[in-house]
Amino acid sequence: MNKPPPLSASQSRQLDKLELPPQPRILAEIENLIRKPNLNIRTIAALVEEDAGLSALIFRVINSSFYALQSKIVLVKQAIALIGLEQTLNIIRSEALRRATGGIHPQAAKRIDARATDIAKLCSIIANERLAVCQVAADEAYLAGQFHDCGVPILMKRFPTYCSSLASTYGSGWPDLIQEDRDHELDHCLIGNLLAKKWGLPHAVSQTILHHHDISQVDPESAPLVAILQMATHLYNQMNHNSDLEWESTKLTTLDLLELEQEETKAWEQEIIEAFHEQKA
């Protein structure tokens, strides 16, 4: 149930032409350090300090209005201690993904990144709110949201006609990725799943990427994470007045996995949206 569908001969030829970006060195080193029992934040901070862009990003997060600290943080070690190791790792993973999938039209890159970040934040809020039900950590949910469509920029980089509408200055709607896949005989879910495995992301995250358009195919252990992502995408579409046709086919399964009754859903959704806007303020 949790394996990718068999590839056609055409898809196999397309994949042969595709080179997945390797996991960045700094990301691999930090992940290895975090797994060690004698974890030392100073060592991780020293690695982050080698990369001026990452350091600036960490400072931008910790000194944002979300944390509302009384004094500005100026030491990477202190910032990591306050943000937490898992969230720091997610920040680094997200930045690594941006860099690895660069080379596409700036307008498209901006739209992809903004959408992924908003959906990731919604995933985190939903996971926190339904923790007792789903047993999914907010950090893992955030990661799934950030990476769920990571196959899109990879395919855009290799095949210029894939999702070319994202580079247009007119309209801000998200393309129909299922139709894009059909038109190009590609599969953004499979590509994203392969990247997630190559980068060593958690099993549930790689499975969520693979099956986020078809929750019926995911393994039971990963299904709650897919449900969180489905709900986050639905709320994102609501907030941005986007087409939300997929929700109709996934709604009942998603609500069941999140243990939400239909009559209480609208009020609950509004609470999540309000929490999202509070975080962004």
MIVOVO-969626 format. One record per residue: x, y, z of N, C-alpha, C, O, CB in turn. Coordinates in steps of 0.1 Angstrom, whole numbers, padded with zeros to 4 digits, always signed. Glycine has a CB too. Layout:
BEGIN
XYZXYZXYZXYZXYZ...
***
This chain:
BEGIN
+0008-0012+0000+0000+0000+0000+0008+0013+0000+0004+0023-0005-0009+0000+0012+0020+0012+0006+0028+0024+0007+0040+0025-0003+0048+0034-0001+0034+0025+0021+0039+0017-0013+0050+0017-0023+0045+0026-0035+0033+0027-0037+0053+0003-0028+0055+0032-0041+0051+0040-0053+0046+0031-0064+0049+0019-0065+0063+0048-0059+0036+0036-0072+0031+0028-0083+0042+0025-0093+0051+0033-0095+0019+0035-0090+0040+0014-0101+0051+0011-0111+0051+0022-0121+0041+0028-0125+0048-0002-0118+0064+0024-0126+0066+0035-0136+0064+0030-0150+0067+0018-0153+0080+0041-0135+0058+0038-0159+0057+0035-0173+0071+0036-0179+0080+0042-0173+0047+0044-0180+0073+0031-0191+0085+0032-0198+0089+0047-0200+0101+0051-0199+0085+0025-0212+0079+0055-0204+0081+0069-0206+0086+0076-0193+0095+0084-0193+0069+0076-0211+0079+0073-0182+0083+0079-0169+0097+0075-0165+0105+0083-0160+0073+0075-0158+0101+0062-0168+0114+0058-0165+0125+0065-0173+0135+0069-0167+0116+0043-0167+0122+0068-0185+0131+0076-0194+0132+0090-0188+0143+0096-0188+0126+0076-0208+0121+0096-0184+0121+0109-0178+0130+0110-0166+0138+0119-0163+0107+0114-0175+0128+0100-0157+0136+0099-0145+0151+0098-0147+0159+0103-0140+0131+0088-0136+0154+0090-0158+0168+0089-0161+0175+0102-0164+0187+0104-0162+0170+0079-0173+0167+0112-0169+0172+0125-0173+0173+0134-0161+0179+0145-0161+0164+0131-0184+0167+0130-0149+0166+0138-0138+0177+0136-0128+0179+0124-0124+0152+0136-0131+0183+0146-0123+0193+0145-0113+0188+0152-0100+0186+0164-0100+0207+0152-0118+0186+0144-0090+0181+0150-0077+0193+0157-0070+0204+0151-0070+0175+0138-0068+0190+0168-0064+0201+0175-0057+0205+0167-0045+0197+0162-0038+0196+0189-0053+0218+0167-0042+0223+0159-0031+0220+0167-0018+0218+0179-0018+0238+0157-0032+0220+0160-0007+0218+0166+0006+0230+0175+0009+0241+0171+0008+0216+0156+0018+0228+0188+0012+0239+0197+0015+0247+0192+0026+0242+0186+0036+0233+0211+0018+0260+0195+0025+0270+0190+0035+0266+0195+0049+0266+0187+0059+0284+0195+0032+0263+0208+0050+0261+0213+0064+0248+0207+0070+0248+0205+0082+0259+0228+0063+0238+0203+0062+0226+0197+0067+0230+0183+0072+0225+0179+0083+0215+0196+0056+0237+0175+0064+0241+0162+0068+0249+0162+0081+0247+0154+0090+0249+0155+0057+0259+0172+0082+0267+0172+0094+0259+0176+0107+0261+0170+0117+0278+0183+0092+0250+0185+0105+0242+0189+0117+0232+0178+0121+0231+0176+0133+0233+0202+0114+0226+0171+0112+0218+0159+0115+0226+0149+0122+0221+0143+0132+0212+0153+0102+0238+0146+0118+0247+0136+0125+0250+0141+0139+0250+0133+0148+0260+0134+0117+0253+0154+0141+0256+0159+0154+0244+0158+0163+0245+0154+0175+0260+0174+0153+0232+0160+0158+0220+0160+0166+0217+0145+0171+0211+0143+0182+0208+0165+0159+0221+0136+0163+0218+0122+0167+0228+0117+0178+0225+0106+0184+0219+0113+0155+0239+0123+0180+0249+0119+0190+0244+0121+0204+0237+0131+0207+0262+0126+0187+0247+0111+0213+0242+0112+0227+0248+0124+0234+0242+0130+0243+0245+0099+0234+0261+0127+0231+0268+0138+0237+0266+0151+0229+0276+0157+0225+0283+0135+0240+0254+0155+0227+0251+0166+0218+0257+0179+0224+0256+0182+0236+0236+0168+0217+0263+0187+0215+0269+0200+0219+0264+0211+0210+0267+0211+0199+0285+0199+0219+0256+0220+0216+0250+0231+0208+0261+0240+0203+0260+0245+0192+0240+0239+0217+0272+0241+0210+0283+0250+0205+0289+0245+0192+0292+0253+0183+0295+0250+0216+0290+0231+0190+0295+0226+0178+0285+0229+0166+0289+0232+0155+0297+0211+0179+0272+0227+0169+0262+0230+0159+0262+0245+0155+0262+0248+0143+0248+0226+0164+0263+0253+0165+0264+0268+0163+0276+0271+0154+0275+0280+0146+0264+0275+0176+0287+0265+0157+0299+0268+0149+0297+0264+0134+0302+0271+0126+0311+0260+0155+0290+0253+0132+0287+0250+0118+0278+0260+0111+0281+0264+0100+0281+0236+0117+0268+0264+0118+0258+0274+0113+0266+0287+0110+0263+0294+0100+0247+0276+0123+0275+0291+0119+0282+0303+0117+0291+0304+0105+0295+0314+0100+0290+0306+0130+0294+0292+0100+0302+0291+0088+0294+0296+0075+0300+0300+0065+0307+0277+0085+0281+0296+0077+0273+0300+0066+0265+0313+0069+0256+0313+0078+0262+0289+0062+0270+0324+0064+0264+0337+0067+0249+0338+0065+0242+0344+0072+0271+0348+0059+0245+0332+0054+0230+0332+0050+0222+0324+0061+0211+0329+0064+0228+0326+0037+0227+0313+0065+0220+0305+0075+0219+0313+0089+0209+0313+0095+0226+0291+0077+0231+0318+0092+0231+0326+0105+0221+0337+0105+0214+0340+0114+0245+0332+0107+0221+0345+0094+0211+0356+0092+0197+0351+0093+0189+0358+0099+0214+0363+0079+0194+0340+0087+0181+0334+0088+0177+0330+0102+0165+0333+0106+0180+0322+0079+0186+0324+0109+0183+0320+0123+0180+0333+0132+0171+0333+0140+0195+0312+0129+0188+0343+0130+0186+0355+0137+0173+0362+0134+0166+0368+0142+0198+0365+0135+0169+0361+0121+0157+0367+0116+0145+0360+0123+0135+0367+0127+0155+0367+0101+0146+0347+0125+0135+0340+0131+0134+0343+0146+0124+0346+0151+0137+0324+0129+0145+0342+0153+0145+0344+0168+0142+0358+0171+0136+0360+0182+0158+0340+0174+0146+0368+0163+0143+0382+0166+0130+0387+0160+0127+0399+0160+0154+0390+0162+0121+0378+0155+0109+0382+0149+0098+0384+0160+0101+0382+0172+0103+0371+0140+0087+0390+0156+0076+0393+0166+0070+0381+0172+0064+0381+0182+0066+0401+0159+0072+0369+0165+0066+0357+0170+0072+0353+0184+0065+0349+0193+0069+0345+0160+0085+0355+0186+0092+0352+0198+0090+0364+0208+0091+0362+0220+0106+0349+0196+0089+0376+0203+0087+0388+0211+0096+0389+0223+0092+0391+0234+0072+0388+0216+0109+0387+0220+0119+0388+0231+0122+0402+0235+0121+0411+0226+0132+0381+0227+0125+0405+0247+0128+0418+0252+0141+0424+0247+0142+0436+0245+0128+0418+0267+0151+0416+0244+0163+0420+0239+0167+0412+0227+0164+0400+0226+0175+0420+0250+0175+0418+0218+0178+0412+0205+0189+0401+0208+0198+0403+0215+0184+0422+0195+0187+0390+0201+0197+0379+0202+0208+0381+0192+0205+0383+0180+0190+0365+0200+0220+0380+0196+0232+0383+0187+0241+0371+0186+0251+0371+0178+0239+0395+0191+0239+0360+0194+0247+0348+0193+0240+0336+0187+0228+0334+0192+0253+0345+0207+0246+0330+0178+0239+0318+0171+0236+0307+0182+0225+0301+0182+0248+0312+0160+0245+0305+0191+0243+0294+0201+0231+0297+0209+0223+0289+0212+0256+0293+0210+0229+0310+0213+0218+0314+0221+0205+0313+0213+0195+0308+0219+0220+0328+0226+0206+0317+0200+0194+0316+0192+0189+0301+0190+0177+0298+0191+0197+0321+0178+0199+0292+0188+0195+0278+0186+0189+0272+0199+0179+0265+0199+0208+0270+0182+0195+0276+0211+0190+0271+0224+0175+0276+0226+0167+0268+0231+0198+0276+0235+0172+0288+0221+0158+0293+0223+0148+0287+0213+0137+0284+0216+0158+0308+0222+0153+0286+0201+0144+0280+0190+0142+0265+0192+0131+0260+0190+0150+0283+0176+0152+0258+0197+0151+0244+0198+0158+0237+0186+0158+0242+0175+0137+0239+0199+0163+0225+0189+0171+0218+0179+0163+0214+0167+0167+0215+0155+0178+0206+0185+0151+0208+0170+0142+0204+0158+0138+0215+0149+0138+0214+0137+0130+0196+0164+0134+0226+0155+0129+0237+0147+0141+0243+0140+0140+0248+0128+0122+0248+0156+0153+0244+0146+0165+0249+0140+0168+0240+0127+0171+0245+0117+0177+0249+0149+0167+0227+0129+0170+0218+0118+0160+0220+0107+0163+0219+0095+0169+0203+0123+0147+0222+0110+0137+0225+0100+0140+0238+0092+0138+0238+0080+0123+0226+0106+0145+0248+0099+0148+0260+0093+0160+0258+0083+0159+0263+0072+0153+0271+0103+0169+0250+0087+0181+0247+0078+0177+0238+0067+0181+0240+0055+0192+0240+0086+0168+0229+0069+0163+0220+0058+0155+0229+0048+0157+0227+0036+0154+0209+0064+0147+0238+0053+0139+0246+0044+0148+0255+0035+0146+0256+0023+0129+0255+0051+0158+0261+0041+0168+0269+0034+0176+0261+0024+0179+0265+0013+0177+0276+0043+0180+0248+0028+0187+0240+0019+0179+0236+0007+0184+0235-0004+0191+0227+0027+0165+0234+0009+0157+0231-0002+0156+0242-0011+0156+0241-0024+0142+0227+0003+0155+0255-0006+0154+0267-0015+0166+0267-0024+0165+0270-0036+0153+0279-0006+0178+0265-0018+0191+0266-0025+0192+0255-0035+0196+0257-0047+0203+0266-0016+0188+0243-0031+0189+0231-0040+0180+0231-0052+0183+0226-0062+0187+0218-0032+0169+0238-0051+0159+0238-0062+0159+0252-0068+0150+0256-0075+0145+0235-0056+0170+0259-0067+0171+0272-0073+0173+0271-0088+0174+0260-0093+0183+0280-0067+0173+0282-0095+0175+0281-0109+0162+0282-0117+0163+0281-0130+0182+0269-0113+0151+0284-0111+0138+0285-0118+0135+0300-0118+0142+0308-0111+0127+0277-0112+0124+0304-0125+0120+0318-0126+0118+0323-0112+0111+0317-0103+0107+0319-0134+0123+0335-0109+0122+0341-0095+0108+0342-0090+0105+0340-0078+0129+0355-0095+0099+0346-0099+0085+0347-0095+0079+0334-0091+0072+0333-0081+0076+0353-0107+0083+0323-0099+0078+0310-0095+0084+0305-0082+0077+0300-0073+0081+0300-0106+0097+0308-0080+0103+0304-0068+0097+0311-0056+0095+0304-0045+0118+0307-0068+0094+0323-0057+0088+0331-0046+0074+0325-0043+0071+0324-0031+0086+0346-0050+0066+0322-0053+0053+0316-0050+0053+0303-0044+0046+0300-0034+0045+0316-0063+0062+0294-0049+0064+0281-0043+0068+0282-0028+0063+0275-0020+0074+0273-0051+0078+0290-0026+0083+0291-0012+0073+0297-0002+0071+0292+0009+0096+0300-0012+0065+0307-0007+0055+0314+0002+0044+0304+0005+0039+0303+0016+0050+0326-0005+0040+0296-0005+0029+0287-0003+0033+0276+0007+0026+0272+0016+0024+0281-0016+0045+0270+0004+0050+0259+0013+0052+0264+0027+0049+0256+0036+0064+0254+0007+0057+0276+0029+0059+0281+0043+0046+0283+0050+0044+0279+0061+0066+0294+0042+0036+0288+0043+0022+0290+0049+0016+0277+0053+0010+0275+0063+0013+0298+0040+0017+0267+0043+0011+0254+0046+0018+0247+0057+0012+0240+0066+0011+0245+0033+0031+0249+0058+0039+0243+0069+0035+0248+0082+0034+0241+0092+0054+0245+0066+0033+0261+0083+0029+0268+0095+0015+0263+0100+0012+0260+0111+0028+0283+0094+0006+0261+0090-0007+0256+0093-0006+0241+0098-0013+0238+0107-0016+0257+0081+0002+0233+0091+0004+0220+0096+0009+0219+0110+0004+0211+0118+0015+0213+0087+0018+0228+0114+0023+0228+0127+0013+0232+0138+0012+0225+0148+0035+0238+0129+0004+0242+0134-0006+0246+0143-0017+0234+0145-0021+0232+0156-0013+0259+0138-0020+0228+0134-0030+0217+0134-0025+0205+0143-0032+0200+0151-0034+0212+0120-0012+0202+0140-0006+0191+0148-0006+0194+0163-0009+0185+0171+0009+0189+0143-0003+0206+0167-0003+0210+0181-0017+0208+0187-0019+0203+0198+0002+0224+0183-0027+0213+0179-0041+0213+0184-0046+0199+0185-0054+0196+0193-0049+0222+0174-0042+0190+0176-0047+0176+0175-0037+0166+0180-0038+0154+0176-0052+0173+0161-0028+0170+0188-0017+0162+0193-0022+0149+0200-0017+0138+0197-0007+0169+0202-0032+0151+0208-0037+0139+0216-0044+0129+0206-0044+0117+0210-0047+0144+0226-0048+0134+0195-0055+0125+0185-0046+0118+0176-0046+0106+0174-0066+0133+0178-0037+0127+0170-0029+0122+0159-0015+0117+0163-0008+0109+0156-0027+0133+0149-0010+0122+0174+0003+0118+0179+0014+0122+0169+0023+0114+0167+0004+0103+0182+0012+0134+0163+0022+0139+0153+0029+0151+0159+0021+0161+0162+0015+0142+0139+0042+0151+0160+0049+0163+0165+0047+0175+0155+0047+0173+0143+0064+0160+0168+0047+0187+0161+0045+0199+0153+0057+0201+0143+0055+0205+0132+0044+0211+0162+0069+0197+0148+0081+0199+0139+0080+0189+0127+0084+0193+0116+0093+0196+0147+0075+0177+0129+0074+0168+0118+0063+0172+0108+0065+0171+0096+0071+0154+0123+0052+0178+0114+0042+0183+0105+0046+0195+0097+0043+0196+0085+0029+0187+0114+0054+0204+0103+0060+0215+0096+0068+0210+0085+0068+0216+0074+0068+0224+0106+0077+0200+0087+0086+0195+0077+0078+0189+0065+0082+0192+0054+0095+0184+0083+0067+0182+0068+0059+0176+0058+0053+0188+0049+0052+0187+0037+0048+0168+0063+0048+0198+0056+0042+0209+0048+0053+0217+0040+0049+0220+0028+0036+0219+0058+0065+0218+0045+0075+0225+0038+0080+0218+0025+0083+0224+0015+0087+0228+0047+0080+0204+0026+0085+0196+0016+0075+0189+0007+0079+0182-0003+0094+0186+0022+0062+0191+0010+0052+0182+0003+0052+0184-0012+0050+0174-0019+0039+0184+0008+0055+0196-0017+0055+0198-0032+0069+0201-0037+0071+0208-0046+0046+0209-0036+0079+0196-0030+0093+0199-0033+0097+0193-0047+0107+0197-0053+0103+0193-0023+0089+0183-0052+0091+0178-0066+0088+0188-0076+0094+0187-0088+0083+0166-0068+0080+0198-0073+0076+0208-0084+0088+0216-0089+0090+0216-0101+0065+0217-0078+0095+0223-0080+0107+0231-0085+0118+0222-0092+0124+0227-0101+0113+0239-0074+0119+0210-0087+0129+0201-0094+0125+0198-0108+0133+0198-0117+0130+0188-0086+0112+0195-0110+0107+0193-0123+0107+0205-0132+0110+0204-0144+0093+0187-0123+0104+0217-0126+0104+0229-0134+0118+0232-0138+0120+0237-0149+0099+0241-0125+0128+0229-0130+0142+0232-0133+0146+0223-0145+0154+0227-0154+0151+0229-0121+0142+0210-0145+0146+0201-0156+0137+0202-0168+0143+0201-0180+0145+0187-0151+0124+0205-0167+0115+0206-0178+0108+0220-0178+0099+0222-0171+0105+0195-0178+0113+0229-0186+0108+0243-0185+0093+0245-0187+0087+0255-0182+0115+0251-0196+0086+0236-0194+0072+0237-0196+0063+0233-0184+0051+0235-0183+0067+0230-0208+0070+0226-0174+0062+0221-0163+0058+0232-0154+0067+0240-0149+0071+0210-0155+0046+0234-0151+0040+0244-0142+0045+0258-0146+0049+0267-0138+0044+0242-0128+0046+0261-0159+0052+0273-0164+0043+0285-0160+0047+0297-0160+0053+0273-0179+0030+0283-0157+0021+0293-0153+0026+0300-0140+0022+0311-0137+0007+0288-0151+0034+0293-0132+0038+0299-0119+0048+0311-0122+0050+0319-0113+0046+0289-0111+0054+0311-0133+0063+0322-0137+0055+0334-0142+0061+0345-0144+0073+0318-0147+0042+0333-0144+0034+0344-0150+0032+0355-0140+0030+0352-0128+0021+0339-0156+0032+0367-0144+0029+0378-0135+0014+0380-0133+0009+0388-0125+0035+0391-0140+0006+0372-0141-0009+0374-0140-0014+0362-0132-0011+0350-0135-0015+0374-0155-0023+0365-0123-0029+0355-0115-0020+0349-0105-0007+0349-0106-0034+0344-0124-0025+0343-0094-0017+0338-0083-0022+0324-0080-0017+0318-0069-0017+0347-0071-0031+0318-0088-0036+0305-0085-0025+0294-0086-0015+0295-0093-0047+0301-0094-0027+0283-0078-0018+0272-0079-0022+0263-0090-0034+0260-0091-0018+0264-0065-0012+0258-0098-0016+0250-0109-0022+0236-0105-0019+0232-0094-0004+0247-0118-0029+0230-0114-0034+0216-0111-0022+0206-0114-0019+0203-0125-0046+0213-0121-0016+0202-0103-0004+0194-0104-0007+0180-0110+0002+0175-0117+0003+0193-0091-0018+0175-0107-0022+0162-0112-0023+0162-0128-0018+0153-0135-0035+0157-0106-0029+0173-0133-0030+0175-0147-0016+0178-0153-0013+0173-0164-0039+0186-0151-0008+0186-0146+0006+0189-0151+0014+0175-0152+0021+0173-0162+0013+0198-0141+0012+0167-0142+0019+0154-0142+0015+0145-0155+0023+0139-0162+0016+0146-0129+0001+0145-0157-0004+0138-0168+0002+0143-0182+0006+0136-0190-0019+0138-0169+0002+0157-0183+0006+0163-0195+0021+0160-0198+0025+0159-0210+0004+0178-0194+0029+0159-0188+0043+0158-0189+0048+0143-0187+0060+0141-0187+0051+0167-0180+0039+0134-0184+0042+0120-0180+0052+0120-0169+0063+0113-0170+0047+0113-0193+0050+0128-0159+0059+0129-0147+0050+0127-0134+0038+0125-0135+0066+0143-0147+0057+0127-0123+0050+0126-0110+0057+0134-0099+0067+0129-0094+0048+0111-0106+0052+0145-0096+0059+0154-0086+0059+0147-0072+0068+0150-0064+0052+0168-0085+0049+0139-0069+0049+0132-0056+0060+0122-0055+0067+0121-0045+0035+0125-0054+0062+0115-0066+0073+0105-0066+0087+0112-0066+0096+0107-0058+0072+0096-0079+0088+0122-0073+0101+0130-0073+0104+0135-0059+0115+0134-0054+0101+0141-0083+0093+0141-0053+0095+0146-0039+0098+0135-0029+0107+0137-0020+0083+0153-0035+0092+0123-0031+0095+0112-0022+0109+0107-0024+0116+0104-0014+0085+0100-0025+0114+0107-0036+0128+0103-0038+0138+0113-0032+0148+0108-0026+0131+0102-0053+0135+0125-0033+0144+0135-0027+0143+0134-0012+0154+0135-0005+0139+0150-0031+0131+0132-0006+0130+0130+0009+0138+0119+0014+0145+0120+0024+0115+0129+0013+0138+0108+0006+0146+0096+0010+0161+0099+0009+0169+0095+0017+0142+0084+0002+0165+0106-0002+0179+0109-0004+0184+0118+0007+0196+0117+0011+0181+0115-0018+0176+0127+0012+0180+0136+0022+0178+0131+0036+0180+0138+0046+0172+0149+0021+0173+0119+0037+0171+0112+0050+0160+0118+0059+0161+0118+0071+0184+0113+0058+0149+0123+0052+0138+0128+0060+0130+0116+0066+0131+0105+0062+0128+0136+0051+0123+0119+0077+0116+0108+0084+0106+0100+0074+0101+0106+0065+0107+0113+0095+0104+0087+0077+0096+0078+0069+0082+0084+0067+0077+0084+0056+0095+0065+0075+0076+0089+0077+0062+0094+0076+0062+0106+0067+0052+0108+0060+0057+0098+0090+0072+0114+0067+0073+0126+0058+0074+0122+0044+0067+0127+0035+0085+0135+0062+0083+0112+0041+0085+0108+0027+0072+0101+0022+0069+0103+0010+0097+0098+0026+0065+0094+0031+0053+0088+0027+0042+0098+0025+0033+0096+0016+0048+0077+0037+0042+0108+0033+0032+0119+0031+0034+0126+0018+0024+0129+0011+0033+0129+0043+0046+0129+0014+0050+0135+0001+0044+0126-0010+0039+0131-0020+0065+0138+0000+0047+0113-0009+0043+0104-0020+0028+0103-0021+0023+0102-0033+0049+0090-0017+0020+0104-0010+0006+0101-0011-0003+0113-0007-0015+0111-0004+0003+0089-0002+0003+0125-0008-0006+0136-0003-0017+0140-0012-0026+0148-0008+0003+0148-0001-0018+0134-0024-0030+0136-0032-0039+0124-0032-0050+0124-0038-0025+0139-0047-0035+0113-0024-0043+0101-0024-0041+0095-0010-0033+0085-0008-0040+0091-0035-0049+0100+0000-0047+0095+0014-0051+0080+0015-0046+0074+0025-0056+0103+0023-0058+0075+0006-0063+0061+0007-0051+0051+0005-0052+0039+0009-0073+0058-0003-0040+0056-0001-0029+0047-0004-0018+0047+0006-0008+0039+0006-0023+0051-0017-0018+0056+0016-0008+0057+0026-0009+0047+0037-0020+0042+0040-0007+0072+0032+0002+0043+0043+0002+0034+0054-0004+0040+0066-0004+0052+0068+0016+0029+0057-0010+0031+0075-0018+0037+0087-0009+0045+0096-0014+0055+0102-0023+0025+0095+0004+0043+0097+0012+0051+0106+0014+0065+0101+0016+0074+0109+0026+0044+0107+0014+0067+0087+0016+0080+0082+0003+0087+0078+0003+0099+0075+0024+0078+0069-0008+0080+0079-0021+0086+0075-0024+0099+0083-0029+0108+0077-0032+0076+0077-0022+0099+0097-0025+0112+0104-0018+0124+0099-0023+0135+0099-0023+0110+0119-0005+0122+0095+0003+0133+0089-0003+0137+0076-0003+0149+0073+0017+0129+0088-0007+0128+0068-0014+0132+0055-0026+0140+0058-0029+0149+0051-0017+0119+0046-0034+0135+0068-0046+0142+0071-0044+0157+0076-0051+0166+0072-0054+0135+0082-0033+0158+0083-0029+0172+0088-0026+0180+0076-0030+0192+0075-0017+0171+0098-0018+0175+0066-0014+0182+0054-0027+0185+0046-0028+0196+0040-0004+0174+0046-0036+0176+0044-0048+0178+0037-0056+0190+0043-0061+0198+0035-0057+0165+0036-0057+0190+0056-0065+0200+0062-0058+0214+0061-0064+0224+0058-0067+0197+0077-0045+0214+0062-0037+0226+0061-0038+0232+0047-0040+0244+0045-0022+0224+0064-0038+0223+0037-0039+0228+0023-0053+0233+0020-0055+0243+0014-0037+0216+0013-0063+0226+0026-0077+0231+0025-0079+0245+0031-0085+0254+0025-0087+0221+0032-0073+0247+0043-0074+0260+0049-0066+0271+0042-0070+0282+0041-0069+0260+0064-0055+0267+0036-0047+0276+0028-0055+0281+0016-0056+0293+0012-0034+0270+0023-0062+0271+0009-0070+0274-0002-0082+0284+0002-0085+0293-0006-0075+0262-0009-0088+0281+0013-0098+0290+0018-0093+0304+0020-0100+0313+0015-0104+0284+0031-0082+0305+0026-0077+0319+0030-0073+0327+0017-0074+0339+0017-0065+0318+0039-0069+0319+0007-0064+0326-0005-0074+0325-0017-0071+0329-0028-0051+0320-0010-0086+0320-0014-0097+0320-0024-0093+0312-0036-0096+0315-0048-0101+0334-0028-0086+0301-0034-0081+0292-0045-0091+0281-0047-0100+0278-0038-0068+0286-0041-0090+0274-0058-0098+0262-0061-0095+0252-0051-0084+0250-0047-0096+0257-0075-0106+0245-0046-0104+0235-0035-0111+0222-0038-0117+0216-0029-0108+0241-0022-0111+0218-0051-0119+0207-0055-0114+0194-0049-0123+0185-0046-0118+0205-0070-0101+0192-0046-0096+0180-0040-0102+0177-0026-0103+0166-0022-0081+0180-0040-0105+0188-0019-0110+0186-0006-0123+0178-0005-0125+0170+0004-0113+0200+0000-0131+0179-0015-0144+0171-0015-0141+0156-0015-0149+0149-0009-0152+0175-0027-0131+0152-0021-0128+0137-0022-0120+0133-0010-0120+0121-0007-0120+0134-0034-0114+0142-0002-0106+0138+0010-0112+0142+0023-0107+0138+0034-0092+0143+0008-0123+0150+0022-0128+0156+0034-0132+0146+0045-0128+0147+0057-0140+0164+0031-0140+0136+0042-0145+0127+0052-0134+0119+0058-0134+0117+0070-0155+0117+0045-0124+0114+0050-0113+0106+0056-0105+0115+0065-0100+0111+0076-0104+0100+0045-0102+0127+0061-0094+0137+0068-0101+0140+0082-0094+0139+0092-0092+0150+0060-0114+0143+0081-0121+0146+0094-0121+0134+0103-0120+0136+0115-0135+0151+0091-0122+0123+0098-0122+0111+0106-0109+0109+0113-0108+0105+0125-0126+0098+0097-0098+0110+0105-0085+0108+0111-0081+0119+0122-0074+0117+0131-0074+0109+0100-0087+0131+0119-0085+0142+0129-0095+0142+0140-0094+0150+0150-0085+0156+0122-0104+0132+0139-0115+0131+0149-0123+0144+0151-0125+0149+0162-0109+0126+0163-0127+0149+0140-0135+0162+0140-0149+0158+0135-0151+0152+0124-0128+0173+0131-0159+0163+0141-0173+0162+0137-0176+0173+0127-0172+0184+0128-0183+0162+0149-0184+0169+0116-0186+0179+0106-0193+0192+0111-0190+0203+0106-0195+0173+0095-0202+0190+0121-0209+0202+0126-0200+0212+0134-0203+0223+0135-0220+0198+0135-0189+0207+0139-0179+0215+0146-0168+0220+0138-0160+0228+0142-0174+0208+0158-0167+0216+0125-0155+0218+0117-0153+0233+0114-0142+0238+0115-0156+0210+0105-0164+0240+0110-0162+0254+0106-0157+0263+0117-0148+0271+0115-0176+0259+0102-0162+0261+0129-0157+0269+0141-0142+0265+0144-0134+0274+0147-0166+0266+0153-0139+0252+0143-0126+0248+0146-0116+0253+0135-0105+0258+0138-0125+0232+0146-0120+0253+0122-0112+0258+0112-0109+0273+0114-0098+0278+0112-0119+0256+0098-0119+0280+0118-0117+0295+0121-0107+0297+0132-0099+0307+0131-0130+0301+0124-0107+0289+0142-0097+0290+0153-0083+0288+0148-0073+0295+0151-0100+0280+0164-0081+0278+0139-0068+0275+0133-0063+0287+0124-0052+0291+0125-0068+0262+0125-0072+0292+0116-0069+0304+0108-0065+0316+0116-0056+0323+0113-0081+0307+0099-0072+0318+0127-0069+0329+0136-0055+0327+0142-0047+0337+0144-0080+0331+0147-0052+0315+0147-0039+0312+0152-0028+0314+0142-0017+0319+0145-0039+0298+0158-0031+0311+0130-0021+0313+0119-0018+0328+0117-0006+0331+0116-0027+0307+0106-0029+0336+0116-0027+0350+0114-0019+0356+0126-0012+0366+0125-0040+0357+0112-0022+0351+0138-0015+0356+0150+0000+0354+0149+0008+0362+0153-0021+0350+0163+0004+0342+0144+0018+0338+0143+0024+0347+0132+0036+0350+0134+0019+0324+0139+0017+0350+0122+0023+0358+0111+0024+0373+0114+0031+0381+0107+0015+0356+0098+0016+0377+0124+0016+0392+0127+0029+0397+0132+0031+0409+0135+0005+0394+0139
***
